[in-house]
Amino acid sequence: MAWQIKAESNIDLVKQLHDFGAVKSELVMKVMKETDRKFYNHIPNPYIDQSEPIGNEESIPAPHMHAYALENLYEFVKPDSKILDIGAGSGYLTACFARLIETKAAECNTIPTGMVISIEHKPELVKLAIENINDDDPNFIREGRIKIIEADAKKGCMEYAPYDVIHVGAAAPEMPTDIIRQLKVDGRMLCPVSVKGGTQQMEQYDRINFKDVIRRVLTNVVYVPIKELA
């Protein structure tokens, strides 16, 4: 990035992300302010805009990348949405998605009935994500609004499909057609994809009907490769 953000609190971190243009919408700002990174990034100062290792050869992405994903997906979230988050990792973005559902429900003066399905292929990270989310807000998992499942990331999760929103937090080796099939009509999916030359690009998929999906390349990115269940 062209800037280095270092804050003393989660609220200040999100404010700086907004000042630099990474956070644009009031809704994303609200959700990120309510989801304190200290529960998900266990280092002395978790409020720095950089990725950090979380163990098991995985890392928590930099805050600006979480903001990027949320900004691209929040308009597709509804009070009753089903969201698939592939690669639970620390659990941070999964919690943000759950709060998006809550916030959309509050805007509509209704009860949130949606849920976030987050899959992770490493049992150690399943345990970590559950612990982190419970430290943040135990109601998410206790009330069934978040489910963390150990599963093959390359296959998605057909059990709860179709989804209004799908976020893939690791790079697919090619267009992930098996996962795209799980996207609901009028839904959006965000996924980093490896391309020739060893680079990766963030790709956006919008399903316009049962047969057709519009693909759009957004930007170059760097993600760990998507992995199968061991």
C-alpha positions in Angstrom: 0.0 0.0 0.0 1.0 3.6 -0.4 0.6 4.4 3.3 1.4 2.9 6.7 -1.4 2.9 9.2 -0.6 2.4 12.8 -3.3 3.1 15.4 -3.7 2.8 19.1 -7.3 1.5 19.1 -9.6 -0.3 16.8 -11.8 2.7 16.3 -8.8 4.9 15.3 -7.6 2.1 12.9 -11.0 2.2 11.1 -11.0 6.0 11.1 -7.6 6.0 9.4 -8.7 3.4 6.9 -11.6 5.7 6.1 -9.4 8.8 5.8 -7.2 7.0 3.3 -10.1 5.7 1.3 -10.0 2.0 2.1 -13.3 2.2 4.0 -15.9 4.2 2.1 -19.4 3.3 3.3 -20.9 4.1 6.7 -22.1 0.5 7.0 -18.6 -1.0 6.6 -17.2 1.5 9.0 -19.8 0.6 11.6 -19.2 -3.1 11.2 -15.4 -2.8 11.4 -15.6 -0.5 14.4 -17.7 -3.1 16.2 -15.4 -6.0 15.3 -12.3 -5.3 17.4 -9.1 -6.9 15.9 -7.7 -7.5 19.3 -9.9 -10.6 19.5 -8.5 -12.0 16.3 -4.8 -10.8 16.1 -3.1 -11.7 19.4 -0.1 -9.4 19.2 0.9 -6.4 21.4 -0.6 -3.9 18.9 -3.1 -5.5 16.5 -4.1 -2.1 15.0 -1.4 -1.9 12.3 -2.4 -2.2 8.6 -0.4 -5.3 7.7 -0.9 -9.0 7.7 0.3 -11.0 10.7 0.9 -14.8 11.2 -1.7 -16.6 13.3 -0.1 -20.0 13.3 -0.4 -23.2 11.2 1.3 -21.4 8.3 -1.6 -19.0 8.0 -2.0 -15.3 8.5 -4.7 -12.7 9.2 -4.9 -10.3 6.2 -4.1 -6.6 6.6 -7.1 -4.5 7.6 -7.3 -2.7 4.3 -7.9 -6.1 2.6 -10.8 -6.9 4.9 -12.2 -3.5 4.2 -11.8 -4.1 0.4 -13.8 -7.4 0.7 -16.6 -5.8 2.8 -16.9 -2.8 0.5 -17.4 -5.1 -2.5 -19.9 -7.4 -0.9 -22.0 -5.4 1.7 -24.7 -4.3 -0.8 -25.6 -7.9 -1.4 -26.2 -8.8 2.3 -29.8 -8.9 3.5 -31.3 -9.7 6.9 -31.9 -13.3 5.8 -28.8 -13.8 3.8 -26.7 -17.0 3.8 -23.1 -16.1 3.4 -20.2 -18.5 2.7 -16.8 -17.5 3.9 -14.1 -19.9 2.6 -11.1 -19.9 4.8 -12.1 -19.0 8.4 -8.6 -18.2 9.4 -8.8 -16.0 12.5 -12.6 -15.7 12.2 -12.4 -11.9 11.8 -14.2 -11.5 8.5 -16.7 -14.2 9.4 -17.7 -12.0 12.4 -17.9 -8.9 10.2 -20.3 -10.7 7.9 -22.5 -11.7 10.8 -22.6 -8.1 12.0 -23.5 -7.0 8.4 -26.6 -9.2 8.6 -27.4 -7.7 12.0 -27.0 -4.2 10.7 -29.1 -4.8 7.6 -31.8 -6.3 9.8 -31.8 -3.2 12.1 -32.1 -0.9 9.0 -35.2 -2.9 8.0 -36.6 -3.0 11.5 -36.7 -6.8 11.5 -35.0 -9.7 13.2 -31.8 -11.1 11.6 -32.4 -14.6 10.3 -29.4 -15.0 8.1 -26.3 -17.0 8.9 -22.6 -17.2 8.0 -21.1 -20.5 7.0 -17.3 -20.4 7.3 -15.2 -23.4 6.2 -11.6 -24.2 7.1 -9.5 -27.2 6.2 -7.2 -27.1 9.3 -8.8 -28.3 12.6 -6.4 -26.1 14.6 -7.8 -23.0 12.7 -11.4 -24.2 13.2 -10.7 -24.2 16.9 -8.9 -20.8 16.8 -11.7 -19.1 14.8 -14.4 -20.5 17.2 -12.4 -19.3 20.3 -11.8 -15.8 18.8 -15.4 -15.3 17.8 -16.6 -16.5 21.2 -14.3 -14.0 22.9 -15.8 -11.3 20.6 -19.5 -12.2 20.9 -20.5 -15.7 22.0 -24.0 -15.2 20.8 -22.9 -15.6 17.2 -22.1 -19.3 17.5 -24.5 -20.1 20.4 -27.5 -18.8 18.4 -26.4 -20.4 15.2 -25.7 -17.2 13.3 -22.2 -18.4 12.6 -21.2 -22.0 11.8 -17.5 -22.9 11.5 -17.0 -26.2 9.6 -13.9 -28.3 8.9 -14.2 -29.0 5.1 -12.4 -29.0 1.8 -12.1 -25.4 0.8 -12.0 -26.2 -2.9 -15.5 -27.7 -2.8 -17.4 -24.9 -0.9 -20.3 -26.1 1.2 -23.3 -27.5 -0.8 -25.2 -28.3 2.5 -26.3 -24.7 2.9 -26.2 -23.5 -0.7 -27.2 -21.4 -2.5 -25.6 -18.3 -1.0 -26.3 -14.6 -1.4 -22.6 -13.8 -0.8 -19.5 -16.0 -1.2 -16.0 -14.8 -0.1 -12.9 -16.8 -0.8 -9.9 -15.9 1.4 -7.3 -17.9 -0.6 -6.2 -18.1 -4.2 -7.9 -20.6 -6.4 -5.6 -22.2 -9.1 -8.3 -21.4 -11.8 -11.9 -20.1 -12.0 -13.6 -21.9 -9.1 -16.6 -23.2 -11.0 -17.7 -25.7 -8.3 -18.0 -22.8 -5.8 -19.6 -20.4 -8.4 -22.4 -23.0 -8.8 -23.3 -22.4 -5.1 -24.0 -18.7 -5.7 -27.6 -17.6 -5.6 -29.2 -15.6 -8.5 -28.5 -11.9 -7.8 -25.6 -12.9 -5.5 -22.0 -11.9 -5.6 -18.8 -13.8 -5.1 -15.3 -12.5 -4.5 -12.3 -14.8 -5.1 -8.5 -14.4 -5.8 -7.4 -16.5 -8.7 -3.9 -17.5 -9.9 -3.1 -16.5 -13.5 -0.2 -17.1 -15.9 3.1 -15.7 -14.8 2.6 -16.6 -11.2 0.5 -13.5 -10.4 -3.0 -13.4 -8.8 -6.0 -11.3 -9.4 -9.1 -10.6 -7.5 -12.1 -11.7 -9.4 -15.8 -10.7 -8.9 -18.7 -13.0 -10.0 -22.3 -11.7 -10.2 -24.9 -14.3 -11.0 -27.6 -12.7 -13.1 -29.7 -15.9 -13.7 -29.5 -19.6 -13.2 -27.1 -20.0 -16.2 -25.1 -16.8 -16.5 -22.5 -15.2 -14.3 -20.7 -12.0 -15.1 -17.0 -12.1 -14.3 -15.0 -9.0 -13.6 -11.2 -8.7 -12.8 -10.8 -6.1 -10.1 -7.1 -5.8 -9.1 -3.8 -7.7 -8.5 -3.5 -9.4 -5.1 -1.3 -11.8 -3.1 -3.0 -14.6 -1.2 -1.9 -18.0 0.0 -3.2 -20.8 -2.3 -6.5 -22.5 -1.5 -6.0 -25.9 0.1 -7.9 -29.2 0.3 -8.9 -31.0 3.5 -5.9 -33.0 4.6 
